[in-house]
Amino acid sequence: MFVSRHSPIDPLSEMRIEQTIVRLNAFAAYQQESKTVTAESCRCDLGFLAMHTRRARSTEAMLEALEASGPYPDWAEKMSLFGRLVGSWDIEGTHFDGEGRVTKRQTGEWHFGWVLEGRVIQDVIISPPRAHRKPGEQWQEYGTTLRAYDPKTDTWRVTYIAPVYGATVNLVAREHNDEIWLEGTSPDGTLMRWTFSEFSEDRVVWQGFESHDGGSTWKRDEVIVLARQTSQDVNRKREKQFLGSS
């Protein structure tokens, strides 16, 4: 029998739970493939489980040290700028060419959580969604962003890491009226501006802009609409993800 879970889960603990489920599912699959039960096969089973347990413990220790239950108390008010994004979101993205024509649409998932004593907010963005990814389908996105508040400048230092594209982007974020603006340069030197806007409890809009004239004009090249997941959504998608891979 393969393992699934049904109870609500804090998004901050997601990676640790998934490591445990993957480990147990792999062990269950290994046992199902065995035709006979012998002393040697039992020793192999125990060795298999012990190896994965050691690896999982190492990962769990790192995640336990990384995650935080909330914002750093002395910065709680400032941390709320990005803190309202903490949680899990379904996303729908639209890409545009230089003339504003739609070139691609995609869906995914975006998870935000507190880390490093609550001084930093980290996210993981994934497309297509893991629960809907077909066998052998390539990831369009599987990246992470670190957002660290800097009390000396009252800004945020943001680093986006996109291993799928082999790219890293550094930006500075500030509050701009009712929006968040993140500004920097792409790996090829193009000026970039990313924004979060239209905030509500269950919906946010992210937009990406670029400038090729030193910031005089900006063209939008991407829009992502975020819709907050409920705890039931999270559990249902995790169940589909793990049962679908069995």
C-alpha positions as a Markdown table, in Angstrom:
| # | Residue | x | y | z |
|---|---|---|---|---|
| 1 | Met | 0.0 | 0.0 | 0.0 |
| 2 | Phe | 1.3 | 3.4 | -0.9 |
| 3 | Val | 1.2 | 6.3 | 1.5 |
| 4 | Ser | -1.0 | 9.4 | 1.2 |
| 5 | Arg | -2.1 | 12.0 | 3.7 |
| 6 | His | -5.5 | 13.7 | 4.4 |
| 7 | Ser | -5.0 | 16.1 | 7.3 |
| 8 | Pro | -4.3 | 19.8 | 6.9 |
| 9 | Ile | -0.7 | 20.8 | 6.6 |
| 10 | Asp | 1.3 | 24.0 | 7.2 |
| 11 | Pro | 3.0 | 24.9 | 3.9 |
| 12 | Leu | 6.2 | 25.5 | 5.8 |
| 13 | Ser | 6.4 | 21.8 | 6.6 |
| 14 | Glu | 5.6 | 20.7 | 3.0 |
| 15 | Met | 9.1 | 19.6 | 1.9 |
| 16 | Arg | 9.7 | 17.6 | 5.1 |
| 17 | Ile | 6.4 | 15.7 | 4.8 |
| 18 | Glu | 7.0 | 15.0 | 1.1 |
| 19 | Gln | 10.5 | 13.6 | 1.8 |
| 20 | Thr | 9.0 | 11.2 | 4.3 |
| 21 | Ile | 6.2 | 10.1 | 1.9 |
| 22 | Val | 8.5 | 9.6 | -1.0 |
| 23 | Arg | 10.8 | 7.5 | 1.2 |
| 24 | Leu | 8.0 | 5.3 | 2.4 |
| 25 | Asn | 6.4 | 5.0 | -1.1 |
| 26 | Ala | 9.8 | 3.9 | -2.5 |
| 27 | Phe | 10.2 | 1.3 | 0.2 |
| 28 | Ala | 6.7 | 0.0 | -0.4 |
| 29 | Ala | 7.4 | -0.3 | -4.1 |
| 30 | Tyr | 10.6 | -2.1 | -3.4 |
| 31 | Gln | 8.7 | -4.6 | -1.3 |
| 32 | Gln | 6.0 | -5.2 | -3.8 |
| 33 | Glu | 8.5 | -6.1 | -6.5 |
| 34 | Ser | 10.0 | -8.8 | -4.3 |
| 35 | Lys | 8.9 | -12.3 | -5.3 |
| 36 | Thr | 10.0 | -14.2 | -2.3 |
| 37 | Val | 10.8 | -13.3 | 1.3 |
| 38 | Thr | 14.2 | -14.5 | 2.5 |
| 39 | Ala | 16.6 | -13.5 | 5.2 |
| 40 | Glu | 18.7 | -11.9 | 2.6 |
| 41 | Ser | 15.8 | -9.9 | 1.1 |
| 42 | Cys | 14.8 | -8.8 | 4.6 |
| 43 | Arg | 18.4 | -7.5 | 5.2 |
| 44 | Cys | 18.2 | -5.7 | 1.9 |
| 45 | Asp | 14.9 | -4.1 | 2.9 |
| 46 | Leu | 16.2 | -2.9 | 6.2 |
| 47 | Gly | 19.4 | -1.5 | 4.5 |
| 48 | Phe | 17.3 | 0.3 | 1.9 |
| 49 | Leu | 15.1 | 1.9 | 4.6 |
| 50 | Ala | 18.1 | 2.8 | 6.8 |
| 51 | Met | 19.8 | 4.5 | 3.9 |
| 52 | His | 16.8 | 6.6 | 3.1 |
| 53 | Thr | 16.1 | 7.3 | 6.7 |
| 54 | Arg | 19.6 | 8.8 | 7.2 |
| 55 | Arg | 19.2 | 11.0 | 4.1 |
| 56 | Ala | 15.8 | 12.1 | 5.3 |
| 57 | Arg | 17.0 | 13.0 | 8.8 |
| 58 | Ser | 19.7 | 15.1 | 7.3 |
| 59 | Thr | 17.2 | 17.0 | 5.1 |
| 60 | Glu | 14.7 | 17.3 | 8.0 |
| 61 | Ala | 17.4 | 18.8 | 10.3 |
| 62 | Met | 18.2 | 21.4 | 7.6 |
| 63 | Leu | 14.5 | 22.3 | 7.1 |
| 64 | Glu | 13.9 | 22.5 | 10.8 |
| 65 | Ala | 16.8 | 25.0 | 11.1 |
| 66 | Leu | 15.6 | 26.9 | 8.1 |
| 67 | Glu | 11.9 | 27.3 | 8.7 |
| 68 | Ala | 10.2 | 29.9 | 11.0 |
| 69 | Ser | 6.7 | 30.1 | 12.5 |
| 70 | Gly | 6.3 | 33.8 | 11.7 |
| 71 | Pro | 8.1 | 37.1 | 11.2 |
| 72 | Tyr | 11.1 | 38.3 | 13.3 |
| 73 | Pro | 9.4 | 40.2 | 16.1 |
| 74 | Asp | 11.4 | 43.4 | 15.9 |
| 75 | Trp | 10.6 | 43.7 | 12.2 |
| 76 | Ala | 7.0 | 42.3 | 12.2 |
| 77 | Glu | 5.4 | 45.4 | 10.8 |
| 78 | Lys | 8.0 | 45.8 | 7.9 |
| 79 | Met | 7.9 | 42.1 | 7.1 |
| 80 | Ser | 4.1 | 42.3 | 6.5 |
| 81 | Leu | 4.9 | 43.8 | 3.0 |
| 82 | Phe | 5.7 | 40.4 | 1.6 |
| 83 | Gly | 4.3 | 38.5 | 4.6 |
| 84 | Arg | 0.7 | 38.7 | 3.2 |
| 85 | Leu | 1.9 | 36.3 | 0.5 |
| 86 | Val | 2.8 | 33.5 | 2.9 |
| 87 | Gly | 0.8 | 30.4 | 2.0 |
| 88 | Ser | 0.1 | 28.4 | -1.1 |
| 89 | Trp | -1.3 | 29.7 | -4.4 |
| 90 | Asp | -2.5 | 28.4 | -7.7 |
| 91 | Ile | -1.2 | 30.5 | -10.5 |
| 92 | Glu | -2.1 | 31.2 | -14.2 |
| 93 | Gly | 0.6 | 32.9 | -16.3 |
| 94 | Thr | 0.4 | 34.7 | -19.6 |
| 95 | His | 3.4 | 35.8 | -21.7 |
| 96 | Phe | 3.5 | 38.6 | -24.2 |
| 97 | Asp | 5.7 | 39.6 | -27.1 |
| 98 | Gly | 7.0 | 43.1 | -27.7 |
| 99 | Glu | 3.8 | 44.1 | -29.4 |
| 100 | Gly | 1.6 | 42.9 | -26.5 |
| 101 | Arg | 0.4 | 39.7 | -28.3 |
| 102 | Val | -0.1 | 36.6 | -26.1 |
| 103 | Thr | 2.7 | 34.0 | -26.8 |
| 104 | Lys | 2.2 | 31.5 | -24.1 |
| 105 | Arg | -0.1 | 30.5 | -21.2 |
| 106 | Gln | 0.8 | 28.2 | -18.4 |
| 107 | Thr | -0.4 | 27.1 | -14.9 |
| 108 | Gly | 1.5 | 26.3 | -11.8 |
| 109 | Glu | 1.8 | 26.6 | -8.0 |
| 110 | Trp | 3.6 | 29.2 | -5.8 |
| 111 | His | 4.4 | 28.6 | -2.1 |
| 112 | Phe | 5.7 | 31.3 | 0.3 |
| 113 | Gly | 7.0 | 30.7 | 3.8 |
| 114 | Trp | 9.0 | 32.3 | 6.7 |
| 115 | Val | 12.6 | 31.2 | 7.1 |
| 116 | Leu | 15.8 | 32.2 | 9.0 |
| 117 | Glu | 14.1 | 33.3 | 12.2 |
| 118 | Gly | 11.5 | 35.1 | 10.2 |
| 119 | Arg | 14.0 | 37.6 | 8.8 |
| 120 | Val | 13.5 | 36.2 | 5.3 |
| 121 | Ile | 10.6 | 35.1 | 3.2 |
| 122 | Gln | 11.4 | 32.2 | 0.7 |
| 123 | Asp | 9.2 | 30.9 | -2.0 |
| 124 | Val | 9.1 | 28.1 | -4.5 |
| 125 | Ile | 7.4 | 28.5 | -7.9 |
| 126 | Ile | 6.6 | 25.5 | -10.0 |
| 127 | Ser | 5.1 | 25.0 | -13.5 |
| 128 | Pro | 3.3 | 22.8 | -14.5 |
| 129 | Pro | 1.7 | 22.0 | -11.1 |
| 130 | Arg | 3.2 | 18.8 | -9.7 |
| 131 | Ala | -0.3 | 17.2 | -9.4 |
| 132 | His | -0.9 | 17.7 | -13.2 |
| 133 | Arg | 2.6 | 17.0 | -14.6 |
| 134 | Lys | 2.6 | 14.2 | -17.1 |
| 135 | Pro | 5.3 | 11.5 | -17.0 |
| 136 | Gly | 8.3 | 12.7 | -18.8 |
| 137 | Glu | 7.0 | 16.3 | -19.1 |
| 138 | Gln | 9.7 | 18.9 | -18.7 |
| 139 | Trp | 9.5 | 21.6 | -16.0 |
| 140 | Gln | 8.8 | 25.0 | -17.4 |
| 141 | Glu | 9.7 | 26.5 | -14.0 |
| 142 | Tyr | 11.0 | 25.2 | -10.7 |
| 143 | Gly | 12.7 | 28.0 | -9.0 |
| 144 | Thr | 13.0 | 29.8 | -5.6 |
| 145 | Thr | 13.3 | 33.4 | -4.4 |
| 146 | Leu | 14.8 | 34.8 | -1.2 |
| 147 | Arg | 13.4 | 38.1 | 0.1 |
| 148 | Ala | 15.4 | 39.6 | 2.9 |
| 149 | Tyr | 14.4 | 42.8 | 4.6 |
| 150 | Asp | 17.3 | 45.3 | 5.1 |
| 151 | Pro | 16.5 | 47.7 | 8.0 |
| 152 | Lys | 19.4 | 50.0 | 7.2 |
| 153 | Thr | 17.9 | 51.0 | 3.9 |
| 154 | Asp | 14.3 | 50.1 | 4.5 |
| 155 | Thr | 14.3 | 48.0 | 1.4 |
| 156 | Trp | 14.3 | 44.3 | 0.5 |
| 157 | Arg | 17.2 | 42.4 | -1.1 |
| 158 | Val | 15.7 | 39.8 | -3.4 |
| 159 | Thr | 17.4 | 37.0 | -5.2 |
| 160 | Tyr | 15.6 | 34.8 | -7.7 |
| 161 | Ile | 17.2 | 31.5 | -8.6 |
| 162 | Ala | 16.0 | 29.6 | -11.7 |
| 163 | Pro | 17.9 | 26.4 | -12.2 |
| 164 | Val | 15.7 | 25.3 | -15.1 |
| 165 | Tyr | 17.1 | 28.3 | -17.1 |
| 166 | Gly | 20.5 | 28.5 | -15.4 |
| 167 | Ala | 19.8 | 32.0 | -14.3 |
| 168 | Thr | 20.0 | 34.2 | -11.1 |
| 169 | Val | 18.5 | 37.6 | -10.8 |
| 170 | Asn | 19.1 | 40.2 | -8.0 |
| 171 | Leu | 16.5 | 42.9 | -7.3 |
| 172 | Val | 15.7 | 45.6 | -4.8 |
| 173 | Ala | 12.1 | 45.8 | -3.6 |
| 174 | Arg | 10.1 | 48.7 | -2.1 |
| 175 | Glu | 6.6 | 49.6 | -1.3 |
| 176 | His | 5.1 | 51.8 | -4.0 |
| 177 | Asn | 1.6 | 53.1 | -3.0 |
| 178 | Asp | -0.5 | 50.0 | -2.8 |
| 179 | Glu | 1.9 | 47.8 | -4.8 |
| 180 | Ile | 5.3 | 46.2 | -4.3 |
| 181 | Trp | 8.0 | 47.0 | -7.0 |
| 182 | Leu | 11.1 | 44.9 | -7.5 |
| 183 | Glu | 13.7 | 46.4 | -9.7 |
| 184 | Gly | 17.0 | 45.1 | -11.1 |
| 185 | Thr | 18.6 | 43.8 | -14.3 |
| 186 | Ser | 18.2 | 40.5 | -16.1 |
| 187 | Pro | 21.3 | 38.3 | -16.8 |
| 188 | Asp | 21.7 | 40.0 | -20.2 |
| 189 | Gly | 21.6 | 43.5 | -18.7 |
| 190 | Thr | 18.0 | 44.4 | -19.5 |
| 191 | Leu | 16.3 | 46.6 | -17.0 |
| 192 | Met | 13.5 | 44.7 | -15.1 |
| 193 | Arg | 10.6 | 45.6 | -12.9 |
| 194 | Trp | 8.4 | 43.1 | -11.3 |
| 195 | Thr | 5.3 | 44.1 | -9.3 |
| 196 | Phe | 2.7 | 42.6 | -7.0 |
| 197 | Ser | -0.6 | 44.5 | -7.0 |
| 198 | Glu | -4.4 | 44.1 | -6.5 |
| 199 | Phe | -4.0 | 42.5 | -3.1 |
| 200 | Ser | -6.9 | 40.7 | -1.5 |
| 201 | Glu | -7.2 | 37.7 | 0.8 |
| 202 | Asp | -7.5 | 35.2 | -2.0 |
| 203 | Arg | -6.1 | 36.9 | -5.1 |
| 204 | Val | -2.9 | 38.8 | -6.1 |
| 205 | Val | -1.5 | 39.9 | -9.5 |
| 206 | Trp | 2.2 | 39.7 | -10.4 |
| 207 | Gln | 3.4 | 41.5 | -13.5 |
| 208 | Gly | 6.8 | 41.6 | -15.2 |
| 209 | Phe | 8.1 | 44.6 | -17.2 |
| 210 | Glu | 11.3 | 45.3 | -19.1 |
| 211 | Ser | 12.9 | 48.5 | -20.5 |
| 212 | His | 15.3 | 48.8 | -23.4 |
| 213 | Asp | 15.7 | 52.6 | -23.2 |
| 214 | Gly | 17.2 | 53.1 | -19.8 |
| 215 | Gly | 13.9 | 53.1 | -18.0 |
| 216 | Ser | 12.1 | 55.8 | -20.0 |
| 217 | Thr | 9.4 | 53.3 | -21.2 |
| 218 | Trp | 8.4 | 49.9 | -20.0 |
| 219 | Lys | 6.7 | 47.0 | -21.8 |
| 220 | Arg | 4.9 | 44.2 | -20.0 |
| 221 | Asp | 6.0 | 40.7 | -20.9 |
| 222 | Glu | 4.3 | 38.5 | -18.3 |
| 223 | Val | 1.3 | 38.5 | -16.0 |
| 224 | Ile | 0.7 | 35.9 | -13.2 |
| 225 | Val | -2.6 | 35.7 | -11.4 |
| 226 | Leu | -2.4 | 34.1 | -7.9 |
| 227 | Ala | -5.4 | 32.4 | -6.3 |
| 228 | Arg | -4.9 | 31.3 | -2.7 |
| 229 | Gln | -5.3 | 27.6 | -2.0 |
| 230 | Thr | -7.5 | 26.4 | 0.9 |
| 231 | Ser | -6.2 | 23.6 | 3.2 |
| 232 | Gln | -8.6 | 21.2 | 1.4 |
| 233 | Asp | -7.1 | 22.2 | -2.0 |
| 234 | Val | -3.6 | 21.5 | -0.7 |
| 235 | Asn | -4.5 | 18.1 | 0.7 |
| 236 | Arg | -6.4 | 17.0 | -2.4 |
| 237 | Lys | -3.6 | 18.0 | -4.7 |
| 238 | Arg | -0.9 | 16.2 | -2.6 |
| 239 | Glu | -3.0 | 13.1 | -2.6 |
| 240 | Lys | -3.4 | 13.2 | -6.4 |
| 241 | Gln | 0.3 | 13.8 | -6.8 |
| 242 | Phe | 1.5 | 10.9 | -4.7 |
| 243 | Leu | -1.2 | 8.4 | -5.7 |
| 244 | Gly | -0.7 | 9.3 | -9.3 |
| 245 | Ser | 3.0 | 8.5 | -9.1 |
| 246 | Ser | 2.4 | 5.1 | -7.6 |
